[in-house]
């Protein structure tokens, strides 16, 4: 488990392009897991939209947020 701010800081060090969709109401939530499957998202799970040839992950952002 890791705070969101620590995860983002580690990714930023890797020159990874990051884009926020919505900040958490809790400010700096504890991330318990990461998923690229919007159906597997639950509280504490960070959804990552992956750009791919077969399916565009950004199309599932609304599902993950719900």
PQR file of N, CA, C, O and H, with PARSE charges and radii, in Angstrom:
ATOM      1  N   UNK A   1       0.844  -1.171   0.000 -0.4000 1.5000
ATOM      2  CA  UNK A   1       0.000   0.000   0.000 -0.0000 2.0000
ATOM      3  C   UNK A   1       0.894   1.240   0.000  0.5500 1.7000
ATOM      4  O   UNK A   1       2.006   1.236   0.526 -0.5500 1.4000
ATOM      5  N   UNK A   2       0.369   2.286  -0.603 -0.4000 1.5000
ATOM      6  CA  UNK A   2       1.165   3.493  -0.770 -0.0000 2.0000
ATOM      7  C   UNK A   2       0.230   4.692  -0.925  0.5500 1.7000
ATOM      8  O   UNK A   2      -0.853   4.573  -1.499 -0.5500 1.4000
ATOM      9  H   UNK A   2      -0.535   2.289  -1.031  0.4000 1.0000
ATOM     10  N   UNK A   3       0.647   5.822  -0.421 -0.4000 1.5000
ATOM     11  CA  UNK A   3      -0.124   7.052  -0.632 -0.0000 2.0000
ATOM     12  C   UNK A   3      -0.034   7.453  -2.102  0.5500 1.7000
ATOM     13  O   UNK A   3       0.988   7.237  -2.753 -0.5500 1.4000
ATOM     14  H   UNK A   3       1.527   5.918   0.045  0.4000 1.0000
ATOM     15  N   UNK A   4      -1.107   8.034  -2.612 -0.4000 1.5000
ATOM     16  CA  UNK A   4      -1.146   8.456  -4.008 -0.0000 2.0000
ATOM     17  C   UNK A   4      -0.019   9.425  -4.327  0.5500 1.7000
ATOM     18  O   UNK A   4       0.584   9.328  -5.396 -0.5500 1.4000
ATOM     19  H   UNK A   4      -1.937   8.209  -2.083  0.4000 1.0000
ATOM     20  N   UNK A   5       0.278  10.346  -3.439 -0.4000 1.5000
ATOM     21  CA  UNK A   5       1.342  11.323  -3.697 -0.0000 2.0000
ATOM     22  C   UNK A   5       2.700  10.639  -3.879  0.5500 1.7000
ATOM     23  O   UNK A   5       3.493  11.067  -4.718 -0.5500 1.4000
ATOM     24  H   UNK A   5      -0.212  10.425  -2.571  0.4000 1.0000
ATOM     25  N   UNK A   6       2.979   9.589  -3.109 -0.4000 1.5000
ATOM     26  CA  UNK A   6       4.241   8.867  -3.242 -0.0000 2.0000
ATOM     27  C   UNK A   6       4.304   8.111  -4.564  0.5500 1.7000
ATOM     28  O   UNK A   6       5.354   8.072  -5.204 -0.5500 1.4000
ATOM     29  H   UNK A   6       2.335   9.242  -2.427  0.4000 1.0000
ATOM     30  N   UNK A   7       3.197   7.516  -4.975 -0.4000 1.5000
ATOM     31  CA  UNK A   7       3.152   6.807  -6.248 -0.0000 2.0000
ATOM     32  C   UNK A   7       3.375   7.765  -7.410  0.5500 1.7000
ATOM     33  O   UNK A   7       4.151   7.470  -8.319 -0.5500 1.4000
ATOM     34  H   UNK A   7       2.344   7.547  -4.455  0.4000 1.0000
ATOM     35  N   UNK A   8       2.703   8.907  -7.385 -0.4000 1.5000
ATOM     36  CA  UNK A   8       2.859   9.889  -8.460 -0.0000 2.0000
ATOM     37  C   UNK A   8       4.268  10.462  -8.499  0.5500 1.7000
ATOM     38  O   UNK A   8       4.804  10.717  -9.578 -0.5500 1.4000
ATOM     39  H   UNK A   8       2.073   9.147  -6.647  0.4000 1.0000
ATOM     40  N   UNK A   9       4.869  10.664  -7.341 -0.4000 1.5000
ATOM     41  CA  UNK A   9       6.245  11.170  -7.303 -0.0000 2.0000
ATOM     42  C   UNK A   9       7.203  10.161  -7.928  0.5500 1.7000
ATOM     43  O   UNK A   9       8.116  10.541  -8.660 -0.5500 1.4000
ATOM     44  H   UNK A   9       4.434  10.457  -6.465  0.4000 1.0000
ATOM     45  N   UNK A  10       7.000   8.881  -7.643 -0.4000 1.5000
ATOM     46  CA  UNK A  10       7.860   7.844  -8.227 -0.0000 2.0000
ATOM     47  C   UNK A  10       7.681   7.771  -9.735  0.5500 1.7000
ATOM     48  O   UNK A  10       8.658   7.598 -10.463 -0.5500 1.4000
ATOM     49  H   UNK A  10       6.258   8.571  -7.048  0.4000 1.0000
ATOM     50  N   UNK A  11       6.465   7.897 -10.210 -0.4000 1.5000
ATOM     51  CA  UNK A  11       6.213   7.859 -11.651 -0.0000 2.0000
ATOM     52  C   UNK A  11       6.763   9.091 -12.350  0.5500 1.7000
ATOM     53  O   UNK A  11       7.284   8.991 -13.461 -0.5500 1.4000
ATOM     54  H   UNK A  11       5.671   8.037  -9.618  0.4000 1.0000
ATOM     55  N   UNK A  12       6.654  10.238 -11.722 -0.4000 1.5000
ATOM     56  CA  UNK A  12       7.153  11.476 -12.323 -0.0000 2.0000
ATOM     57  C   UNK A  12       8.666  11.404 -12.510  0.5500 1.7000
ATOM     58  O   UNK A  12       9.203  11.975 -13.459 -0.5500 1.4000
ATOM     59  H   UNK A  12       6.231  10.319 -10.820  0.4000 1.0000
ATOM     60  N   UNK A  13       9.345  10.712 -11.619 -0.4000 1.5000
ATOM     61  CA  UNK A  13      10.791  10.559 -11.737 -0.0000 2.0000
ATOM     62  C   UNK A  13      11.178   9.743 -12.966  0.5500 1.7000
ATOM     63  O   UNK A  13      12.320   9.808 -13.419 -0.5500 1.4000
ATOM     64  H   UNK A  13       8.908  10.248 -10.848  0.4000 1.0000
ATOM     65  N   UNK A  14      10.242   8.981 -13.502 -0.4000 1.5000
ATOM     66  CA  UNK A  14      10.506   8.136 -14.662 -0.0000 2.0000
ATOM     67  C   UNK A  14      10.112   8.814 -15.977  0.5500 1.7000
ATOM     68  O   UNK A  14      10.074   8.161 -17.020 -0.5500 1.4000
ATOM     69  H   UNK A  14       9.314   8.928 -13.134  0.4000 1.0000
ATOM     70  N   UNK A  15       9.822  10.103 -15.939 -0.4000 1.5000
ATOM     71  CA  UNK A  15       9.387  10.861 -17.115 -0.0000 2.0000
ATOM     72  C   UNK A  15       8.131  10.248 -17.750  0.5500 1.7000
ATOM     73  O   UNK A  15       7.980  10.241 -18.972 -0.5500 1.4000
ATOM     74  H   UNK A  15       9.852  10.634 -15.092  0.4000 1.0000
ATOM     75  N   UNK A  16       7.249   9.742 -16.910 -0.4000 1.5000
ATOM     76  CA  UNK A  16       5.995   9.141 -17.364 -0.0000 2.0000
ATOM     77  C   UNK A  16       4.958  10.237 -17.550  0.5500 1.7000
ATOM     78  O   UNK A  16       4.764  11.050 -16.646 -0.5500 1.4000
ATOM     79  H   UNK A  16       7.372   9.748 -15.918  0.4000 1.0000
ATOM     80  N   UNK A  17       4.278  10.286 -18.708 -0.4000 1.5000
ATOM     81  CA  UNK A  17       3.228  11.298 -18.874 -0.0000 2.0000
ATOM     82  C   UNK A  17       2.037  10.963 -17.982  0.5500 1.7000
ATOM     83  O   UNK A  17       1.453   9.886 -18.094 -0.5500 1.4000
ATOM     84  H   UNK A  17       4.436   9.626 -19.443  0.4000 1.0000
ATOM     85  N   UNK A  18       1.684  11.886 -17.101 -0.4000 1.5000
ATOM     86  CA  UNK A  18       0.574  11.681 -16.177 -0.0000 2.0000
ATOM     87  C   UNK A  18      -0.514  12.700 -16.457  0.5500 1.7000
ATOM     88  O   UNK A  18      -0.234  13.856 -16.777 -0.5500 1.4000
ATOM     89  H   UNK A  18       2.159  12.761 -17.010  0.4000 1.0000
ATOM     90  N   UNK A  19      -1.750  12.261 -16.332 -0.4000 1.5000
ATOM     91  CA  UNK A  19      -2.871  13.178 -16.509 -0.0000 2.0000
ATOM     92  C   UNK A  19      -3.928  12.846 -15.468  0.5500 1.7000
ATOM     93  O   UNK A  19      -4.385  11.707 -15.376 -0.5500 1.4000
ATOM     94  H   UNK A  19      -1.977  11.322 -16.072  0.4000 1.0000
ATOM     95  N   UNK A  20      -4.308  13.839 -14.694 -0.4000 1.5000
ATOM     96  CA  UNK A  20      -5.351  13.670 -13.682 -0.0000 2.0000
ATOM     97  C   UNK A  20      -6.717  13.766 -14.320  0.5500 1.7000
ATOM     98  O   UNK A  20      -6.944  14.617 -15.180 -0.5500 1.4000
ATOM     99  H   UNK A  20      -3.936  14.764 -14.769  0.4000 1.0000
ATOM    100  N   UNK A  21      -7.628  12.905 -13.911 -0.4000 1.5000
ATOM    101  CA  UNK A  21      -9.017  13.012 -14.344 -0.0000 2.0000
ATOM    102  C   UNK A  21      -9.840  13.618 -13.223  0.5500 1.7000
ATOM    103  O   UNK A  21     -10.630  14.533 -13.456 -0.5500 1.4000
ATOM    104  H   UNK A  21      -7.443  12.213 -13.212  0.4000 1.0000
ATOM    105  N   UNK A  22      -9.663  13.123 -12.026 -0.4000 1.5000
ATOM    106  CA  UNK A  22     -10.395  13.646 -10.881 -0.0000 2.0000
ATOM    107  C   UNK A  22      -9.598  13.388  -9.618  0.5500 1.7000
ATOM    108  O   UNK A  22      -9.113  12.279  -9.393 -0.5500 1.4000
ATOM    109  H   UNK A  22      -9.021  12.379 -11.838  0.4000 1.0000
ATOM    110  N   UNK A  23      -9.468  14.405  -8.807 -0.4000 1.5000
ATOM    111  CA  UNK A  23      -8.770  14.229  -7.543 -0.0000 2.0000
ATOM    112  C   UNK A  23      -9.713  13.620  -6.522  0.5500 1.7000
ATOM    113  O   UNK A  23     -10.930  13.788  -6.604 -0.5500 1.4000
ATOM    114  H   UNK A  23      -9.862  15.305  -8.990  0.4000 1.0000
ATOM    115  N   UNK A  24      -9.152  12.928  -5.582 -0.4000 1.5000
ATOM    116  CA  UNK A  24      -9.926  12.307  -4.520 -0.0000 2.0000
ATOM    117  C   UNK A  24     -10.409  13.356  -3.532  0.5500 1.7000
ATOM    118  O   UNK A  24      -9.710  14.331  -3.255 -0.5500 1.4000
ATOM    119  H   UNK A  24      -8.163  12.792  -5.516  0.4000 1.0000
ATOM    120  N   UNK A  25     -11.594  13.152  -3.008 -0.4000 1.5000
ATOM    121  CA  UNK A  25     -12.126  14.057  -1.991 -0.0000 2.0000
ATOM    122  C   UNK A  25     -11.311  13.968  -0.706  0.5500 1.7000
ATOM    123  O   UNK A  25     -11.303  14.908   0.089 -0.5500 1.4000
ATOM    124  H   UNK A  25     -12.162  12.360  -3.233  0.4000 1.0000
ATOM    125  N   UNK A  26     -10.623  12.841  -0.496 -0.4000 1.5000
ATOM    126  CA  UNK A  26      -9.839  12.657   0.723 -0.0000 2.0000
ATOM    127  C   UNK A  26      -8.452  13.282   0.627  0.5500 1.7000
ATOM    128  O   UNK A  26      -7.694  13.244   1.596 -0.5500 1.4000
ATOM    129  H   UNK A  26     -10.630  12.077  -1.142  0.4000 1.0000
ATOM    130  N   UNK A  27      -8.116  13.844  -0.500 -0.4000 1.5000
ATOM    131  CA  UNK A  27      -6.837  14.535  -0.645 -0.0000 2.0000
ATOM    132  C   UNK A  27      -5.704  13.643  -1.107  0.5500 1.7000
ATOM    133  O   UNK A  27      -5.287  13.731  -2.262 -0.5500 1.4000
ATOM    134  H   UNK A  27      -8.732  13.875  -1.287  0.4000 1.0000
ATOM    135  N   UNK A  28      -5.200  12.794  -0.246 -0.4000 1.5000
ATOM    136  CA  UNK A  28      -4.065  11.934  -0.574 -0.0000 2.0000
ATOM    137  C   UNK A  28      -4.402  10.504  -0.143  0.5500 1.7000
ATOM    138  O   UNK A  28      -3.933  10.034   0.893 -0.5500 1.4000
ATOM    139  H   UNK A  28      -5.539  12.722   0.692  0.4000 1.0000
ATOM    140  N   UNK A  29      -5.216   9.822  -0.944 -0.4000 1.5000
ATOM    141  CA  UNK A  29      -5.706   8.503  -0.521 -0.0000 2.0000
ATOM    142  C   UNK A  29      -4.623   7.433  -0.506  0.5500 1.7000
ATOM    143  O   UNK A  29      -3.595   7.549  -1.172 -0.5500 1.4000
ATOM    144  H   UNK A  29      -5.597  10.204  -1.787  0.4000 1.0000
ATOM    145  N   UNK A  30      -4.882   6.399   0.265 -0.4000 1.5000
ATOM    146  CA  UNK A  30      -4.036   5.222   0.318 -0.0000 2.0000
ATOM    147  C   UNK A  30      -4.428   4.317  -0.843  0.5500 1.7000
ATOM    148  O   UNK A  30      -5.593   3.942  -0.976 -0.5500 1.4000
ATOM    149  H   UNK A  30      -5.718   6.304   0.806  0.4000 1.0000
ATOM    150  N   UNK A  31      -3.457   3.964  -1.684 -0.4000 1.5000
ATOM    151  CA  UNK A  31      -3.709   3.105  -2.840 -0.0000 2.0000
ATOM    152  C   UNK A  31      -3.419   1.668  -2.432  0.5500 1.7000
ATOM    153  O   UNK A  31      -2.300   1.323  -2.053 -0.5500 1.4000
ATOM    154  H   UNK A  31      -2.511   4.268  -1.576  0.4000 1.0000
ATOM    155  N   UNK A  32      -4.454   0.839  -2.520 -0.4000 1.5000
ATOM    156  CA  UNK A  32      -4.326  -0.566  -2.119 -0.0000 2.0000
ATOM    157  C   UNK A  32      -4.087  -1.482  -3.317  0.5500 1.7000
ATOM    158  O   UNK A  32      -3.693  -2.637  -3.156 -0.5500 1.4000
ATOM    159  H   UNK A  32      -5.363   1.120  -2.828  0.4000 1.0000
ATOM    160  N   UNK A  33      -4.325  -0.963  -4.511 -0.4000 1.5000
ATOM    161  CA  UNK A  33      -4.135  -1.760  -5.711 -0.0000 2.0000
ATOM    162  C   UNK A  33      -4.259  -0.893  -6.943  0.5500 1.7000
ATOM    163  O   UNK A  33      -4.684   0.260  -6.862 -0.5500 1.4000
ATOM    164  H   UNK A  33      -4.646  -0.025  -4.642  0.4000 1.0000
ATOM    165  N   UNK A  34      -3.890  -1.445  -8.078 -0.4000 1.5000
ATOM    166  CA  UNK A  34      -3.952  -0.744  -9.357 -0.0000 2.0000
ATOM    167  C   UNK A  34      -4.600  -1.687 -10.361  0.5500 1.7000
ATOM    168  O   UNK A  34      -4.285  -2.877 -10.400 -0.5500 1.4000
ATOM    169  H   UNK A  34      -3.545  -2.381  -8.143  0.4000 1.0000
ATOM    170  N   UNK A  35      -5.520  -1.143 -11.182 -0.4000 1.5000
ATOM    171  CA  UNK A  35      -6.189  -1.977 -12.177 -0.0000 2.0000
ATOM    172  C   UNK A  35      -6.380  -1.206 -13.473  0.5500 1.7000
ATOM    173  O   UNK A  35      -6.626   0.000 -13.460 -0.5500 1.4000
ATOM    174  H   UNK A  35      -5.776  -0.177 -11.150  0.4000 1.0000
ATOM    175  N   UNK A  36      -6.266  -1.909 -14.585 -0.4000 1.5000
ATOM    176  CA  UNK A  36      -6.596  -1.340 -15.880 -0.0000 2.0000
ATOM    177  C   UNK A  36      -7.948  -1.866 -16.353  0.5500 1.7000
ATOM    178  O   UNK A  36      -8.385  -1.544 -17.458 -0.5500 1.4000
ATOM    179  H   UNK A  36      -6.066  -2.889 -14.596  0.4000 1.0000
ATOM    180  N   UNK A  37      -8.614  -2.673 -15.523 -0.4000 1.5000
ATOM    181  CA  UNK A  37      -9.951  -3.206 -15.811 -0.0000 2.0000
ATOM    182  C   UNK A  37     -10.960  -2.431 -14.976  0.5500 1.7000
ATOM    183  O   UNK A  37     -10.990  -2.573 -13.753 -0.5500 1.4000
ATOM    184  H   UNK A  37      -8.259  -2.934 -14.625  0.4000 1.0000
ATOM    185  N   UNK A  38     -11.784  -1.613 -15.620 -0.4000 1.5000
ATOM    186  CA  UNK A  38     -12.732  -0.762 -14.895 -0.0000 2.0000
ATOM    187  C   UNK A  38     -13.697  -1.574 -14.044  0.5500 1.7000
ATOM    188  O   UNK A  38     -14.230  -1.055 -13.063 -0.5500 1.4000
ATOM    189  H   UNK A  38     -11.760  -1.498 -16.613  0.4000 1.0000
ATOM    190  N   UNK A  39     -13.934  -2.820 -14.391 -0.4000 1.5000
ATOM    191  CA  UNK A  39     -14.841  -3.670 -13.622 -0.0000 2.0000
ATOM    192  C   UNK A  39     -14.226  -4.121 -12.309  0.5500 1.7000
ATOM    193  O   UNK A  39     -14.944  -4.574 -11.417 -0.5500 1.4000
ATOM    194  H   UNK A  39     -13.501  -3.241 -15.189  0.4000 1.0000
ATOM    195  N   UNK A  40     -12.927  -4.007 -12.174 -0.4000 1.5000
ATOM    196  CA  UNK A  40     -12.229  -4.443 -10.965 -0.0000 2.0000
ATOM    197  C   UNK A  40     -11.942  -3.290 -10.004  0.5500 1.7000
ATOM    198  O   UNK A  40     -11.317  -3.492  -8.963 -0.5500 1.4000
ATOM    199  H   UNK A  40     -12.344  -3.639 -12.898  0.4000 1.0000
ATOM    200  N   UNK A  41     -12.392  -2.089 -10.347 -0.4000 1.5000
ATOM    201  CA  UNK A  41     -12.109  -0.923  -9.513 -0.0000 2.0000
ATOM    202  C   UNK A  41     -13.036  -0.907  -8.300  0.5500 1.7000
ATOM    203  O   UNK A  41     -14.241  -1.133  -8.414 -0.5500 1.4000
ATOM    204  H   UNK A  41     -12.900  -1.925 -11.193  0.4000 1.0000
ATOM    205  N   UNK A  42     -12.453  -0.639  -7.156 -0.4000 1.5000
ATOM    206  CA  UNK A  42     -13.168  -0.526  -5.891 -0.0000 2.0000
ATOM    207  C   UNK A  42     -12.475   0.579  -5.090  0.5500 1.7000
ATOM    208  O   UNK A  42     -11.406   1.042  -5.486 -0.5500 1.4000
ATOM    209  H   UNK A  42     -11.475  -0.456  -7.063  0.4000 1.0000
ATOM    210  N   UNK A  43     -13.061   1.003  -3.981 -0.4000 1.5000
ATOM    211  CA  UNK A  43     -12.387   2.014  -3.166 -0.0000 2.0000
ATOM    212  C   UNK A  43     -10.965   1.580  -2.824  0.5500 1.7000
ATOM    213  O   UNK A  43     -10.739   0.456  -2.378 -0.5500 1.4000
ATOM    214  H   UNK A  43     -13.930   0.627  -3.659  0.4000 1.0000
ATOM    215  N   UNK A  44     -10.022   2.474  -3.036 -0.4000 1.5000
ATOM    216  CA  UNK A  44      -8.628   2.196  -2.765 -0.0000 2.0000
ATOM    217  C   UNK A  44      -7.860   1.622  -3.940  0.5500 1.7000
ATOM    218  O   UNK A  44      -6.652   1.408  -3.846 -0.5500 1.4000
ATOM    219  H   UNK A  44     -10.206   3.388  -3.398  0.4000 1.0000
ATOM    220  N   UNK A  45      -8.549   1.370  -5.053 -0.4000 1.5000
ATOM    221  CA  UNK A  45      -7.910   0.830  -6.252 -0.0000 2.0000
ATOM    222  C   UNK A  45      -7.784   1.943  -7.282  0.5500 1.7000
ATOM    223  O   UNK A  45      -8.777   2.582  -7.631 -0.5500 1.4000
ATOM    224  H   UNK A  45      -9.531   1.544  -5.130  0.4000 1.0000
ATOM    225  N   UNK A  46      -6.581   2.178  -7.768 -0.4000 1.5000
ATOM    226  CA  UNK A  46      -6.314   3.212  -8.758 -0.0000 2.0000
ATOM    227  C   UNK A  46      -6.586   2.658 -10.154  0.5500 1.7000
ATOM    228  O   UNK A  46      -6.022   1.631 -10.532 -0.5500 1.4000
ATOM    229  H   UNK A  46      -5.775   1.659  -7.484  0.4000 1.0000
ATOM    230  N   UNK A  47      -7.446   3.327 -10.924 -0.4000 1.5000
ATOM    231  CA  UNK A  47      -7.722   2.918 -12.296 -0.0000 2.0000
ATOM    232  C   UNK A  47      -6.729   3.591 -13.225  0.5500 1.7000
ATOM    233  O   UNK A  47      -6.529   4.804 -13.153 -0.5500 1.4000
ATOM    234  H   UNK A  47      -7.904   4.161 -10.617  0.4000 1.0000
ATOM    235  N   UNK A  48      -6.105   2.807 -14.099 -0.4000 1.5000
ATOM    236  CA  UNK A  48      -5.153   3.313 -15.078 -0.0000 2.0000
ATOM    237  C   UNK A  48      -5.725   3.058 -16.463  0.5500 1.7000
ATOM    238  O   UNK A  48      -5.935   1.910 -16.853 -0.5500 1.4000
ATOM    239  H   UNK A  48      -6.267   1.822 -14.157  0.4000 1.0000
ATOM    240  N   UNK A  49      -5.975   4.125 -17.204 -0.4000 1.5000
ATOM    241  CA  UNK A  49      -6.487   4.011 -18.571 -0.0000 2.0000
ATOM    242  C   UNK A  49      -5.303   3.790 -19.502  0.5500 1.7000
ATOM    243  O   UNK A  49      -4.407   4.628 -19.600 -0.5500 1.4000
ATOM    244  H   UNK A  49      -5.805   5.058 -16.888  0.4000 1.0000
ATOM    245  N   UNK A  50      -5.312   2.657 -20.180 -0.4000 1.5000
ATOM    246  CA  UNK A  50      -4.208   2.275 -21.052 -0.0000 2.0000
ATOM    247  C   UNK A  50      -4.627   2.443 -22.508  0.5500 1.7000
ATOM    248  O   UNK A  50      -5.676   1.949 -22.922 -0.5500 1.4000
ATOM    249  H   UNK A  50      -6.040   1.976 -20.100  0.4000 1.0000
ATOM    250  N   UNK A  51      -3.819   3.127 -23.262 -0.4000 1.5000
ATOM    251  CA  UNK A  51      -4.061   3.288 -24.688 -0.0000 2.0000
ATOM    252  C   UNK A  51      -3.552   2.040 -25.399  0.5500 1.7000
ATOM    253  O   UNK A  51      -2.391   1.660 -25.250 -0.5500 1.4000
ATOM    254  H   UNK A  51      -2.967   3.528 -22.926  0.4000 1.0000
ATOM    255  N   UNK A  52      -4.433   1.406 -26.174 -0.4000 1.5000
ATOM    256  CA  UNK A  52      -4.059   0.169 -26.865 -0.0000 2.0000
ATOM    257  C   UNK A  52      -4.701   0.131 -28.241  0.5500 1.7000
ATOM    258  O   UNK A  52      -5.607   0.910 -28.537 -0.5500 1.4000
ATOM    259  H   UNK A  52      -5.377   1.715 -26.294  0.4000 1.0000
ATOM    260  N   UNK A  53      -4.228  -0.774 -29.071 -0.4000 1.5000
ATOM    261  CA  UNK A  53      -4.742  -0.887 -30.433 -0.0000 2.0000
ATOM    262  C   UNK A  53      -6.167  -1.441 -30.462  0.5500 1.7000
ATOM    263  O   UNK A  53      -6.985  -0.992 -31.264 -0.5500 1.4000
ATOM    264  H   UNK A  53      -3.492  -1.406 -28.830  0.4000 1.0000
ATOM    265  N   UNK A  54      -6.469  -2.400 -29.606 -0.4000 1.5000
ATOM    266  CA  UNK A  54      -7.777  -3.068 -29.654 -0.0000 2.0000
ATOM    267  C   UNK A  54      -8.855  -2.330 -28.874  0.5500 1.7000
ATOM    268  O   UNK A  54     -10.016  -2.333 -29.283 -0.5500 1.4000
ATOM    269  H   UNK A  54      -5.805  -2.766 -28.955  0.4000 1.0000
ATOM    270  N   UNK A  55      -8.499  -1.700 -27.765 -0.4000 1.5000
ATOM    271  CA  UNK A  55      -9.487  -1.050 -26.915 -0.0000 2.0000
ATOM    272  C   UNK A  55      -8.858   0.176 -26.270  0.5500 1.7000
ATOM    273  O   UNK A  55      -7.744   0.111 -25.749 -0.5500 1.4000
ATOM    274  H   UNK A  55      -7.556  -1.698 -27.433  0.4000 1.0000
ATOM    275  N   UNK A  56      -9.556   1.260 -26.306 -0.4000 1.5000
ATOM    276  CA  UNK A  56      -9.065   2.515 -25.737 -0.0000 2.0000
ATOM    277  C   UNK A  56      -9.521   2.617 -24.282  0.5500 1.7000
ATOM    278  O   UNK A  56     -10.712   2.770 -24.008 -0.5500 1.4000
ATOM    279  H   UNK A  56     -10.461   1.312 -26.729  0.4000 1.0000
ATOM    280  N   UNK A  57      -8.578   2.531 -23.360 -0.4000 1.5000
ATOM    281  CA  UNK A  57      -8.884   2.542 -21.938 -0.0000 2.0000
ATOM    282  C   UNK A  57      -9.584   3.798 -21.445  0.5500 1.7000
ATOM    283  O   UNK A  57     -10.330   3.754 -20.467 -0.5500 1.4000
ATOM    284  H   UNK A  57      -7.611   2.406 -23.582  0.4000 1.0000
ATOM    285  N   UNK A  58      -9.346   4.915 -22.117 -0.4000 1.5000
ATOM    286  CA  UNK A  58      -9.986   6.157 -21.679 -0.0000 2.0000
ATOM    287  C   UNK A  58     -11.499   6.101 -21.814  0.5500 1.7000
ATOM    288  O   UNK A  58     -12.200   6.869 -21.155 -0.5500 1.4000
ATOM    289  H   UNK A  58      -8.740   4.951 -22.912  0.4000 1.0000
ATOM    290  N   UNK A  59     -12.014   5.223 -22.642 -0.4000 1.5000
ATOM    291  CA  UNK A  59     -13.456   5.070 -22.813 -0.0000 2.0000
ATOM    292  C   UNK A  59     -14.119   4.453 -21.594  0.5500 1.7000
ATOM    293  O   UNK A  59     -15.345   4.469 -21.491 -0.5500 1.4000
ATOM    294  H   UNK A  59     -11.445   4.599 -23.178  0.4000 1.0000
ATOM    295  N   UNK A  60     -13.334   3.907 -20.666 -0.4000 1.5000
ATOM    296  CA  UNK A  60     -13.874   3.251 -19.479 -0.0000 2.0000
ATOM    297  C   UNK A  60     -13.744   4.098 -18.219  0.5500 1.7000
ATOM    298  O   UNK A  60     -14.010   3.610 -17.121 -0.5500 1.4000
ATOM    299  H   UNK A  60     -12.338   3.894 -20.750  0.4000 1.0000
ATOM    300  N   UNK A  61     -13.342   5.353 -18.359 -0.4000 1.5000
ATOM    301  CA  UNK A  61     -13.172   6.216 -17.179 -0.0000 2.0000
ATOM    302  C   UNK A  61     -14.470   6.404 -16.414  0.5500 1.7000
ATOM    303  O   UNK A  61     -14.462   6.350 -15.184 -0.5500 1.4000
ATOM    304  H   UNK A  61     -13.126   5.750 -19.251  0.4000 1.0000
ATOM    305  N   UNK A  62     -15.580   6.622 -17.098 -0.4000 1.5000
ATOM    306  CA  UNK A  62     -16.865   6.812 -16.411 -0.0000 2.0000
ATOM    307  C   UNK A  62     -17.256   5.576 -15.622  0.5500 1.7000
ATOM    308  O   UNK A  62     -17.782   5.691 -14.515 -0.5500 1.4000
ATOM    309  H   UNK A  62     -15.586   6.666 -18.097  0.4000 1.0000
ATOM    310  N   UNK A  63     -17.007   4.394 -16.176 -0.4000 1.5000
ATOM    311  CA  UNK A  63     -17.327   3.148 -15.480 -0.0000 2.0000
ATOM    312  C   UNK A  63     -16.484   3.017 -14.214  0.5500 1.7000
ATOM    313  O   UNK A  63     -16.991   2.638 -13.159 -0.5500 1.4000
ATOM    314  H   UNK A  63     -16.580   4.300 -17.075  0.4000 1.0000
ATOM    315  N   UNK A  64     -15.215   3.329 -14.324 -0.4000 1.5000
ATOM    316  CA  UNK A  64     -14.325   3.229 -13.168 -0.0000 2.0000
ATOM    317  C   UNK A  64     -14.711   4.223 -12.069  0.5500 1.7000
ATOM    318  O   UNK A  64     -14.667   3.895 -10.884 -0.5500 1.4000
ATOM    319  H   UNK A  64     -14.803   3.637 -15.182  0.4000 1.0000
ATOM    320  N   UNK A  65     -15.087   5.433 -12.469 -0.4000 1.5000
ATOM    321  CA  UNK A  65     -15.476   6.441 -11.483 -0.0000 2.0000
ATOM    322  C   UNK A  65     -16.776   6.076 -10.767  0.5500 1.7000
ATOM    323  O   UNK A  65     -16.960   6.394  -9.592 -0.5500 1.4000
ATOM    324  H   UNK A  65     -15.123   5.700 -13.432  0.4000 1.0000
ATOM    325  N   UNK A  66     -17.672   5.408 -11.488 -0.4000 1.5000
ATOM    326  CA  UNK A  66     -18.952   5.002 -10.876 -0.0000 2.0000
ATOM    327  C   UNK A  66     -18.712   3.935  -9.841  0.5500 1.7000
ATOM    328  O   UNK A  66     -19.658   3.459  -9.213 -0.5500 1.4000
ATOM    329  H   UNK A  66     -17.523   5.151 -12.442  0.4000 1.0000
TER
END
